[in-house]
Amino acid sequence: MEYMLFFNETAEAFARRADPVKAGPHMAAWGAYIGAMVQAGVMKSGNGLLAPETATTVRLRGGATQVQDGPHADSKEQLGGYAVIDVPSLDVALEWAARSPSSAYASTEIRPVMPPMAR
């Protein structure tokens, strides 16, 4: 079964990506984690995302399109990336989520991917 892992990150984690000293170790942890999923044969796809301030939020209200710079969520954590994995059960997806670097300083959300017939 396919599951999407949503890697939520704090503002501090996004800042580490841009820091010349801290970016290396931060990204190395992610590289090791993603590499482990690839090596295990569970990784289907995924991407890291740019910082939340690069986001644009679109809403349709009363027939009018509203566009807002930045993320809509008022949260201390923002989506930093995602991976789609193919594993036999939610328990195995939970094991992979627990290994995510973001689980140590923010959170990782897991959702089943809709089966093809429901898409």
Secondary structure, 3 states (H helix, E strand, C coil): CEEEEEEEEEHHHHHHHHCCCCHHHHHHHHHHHHHHHHHHCCEEEEEECCCHHHCEEEEEECCEEEEEECCCCCCCEEEEEEEEEECCCHHHHHHHHHHCHHHHHCEEEEEECCCHHHC
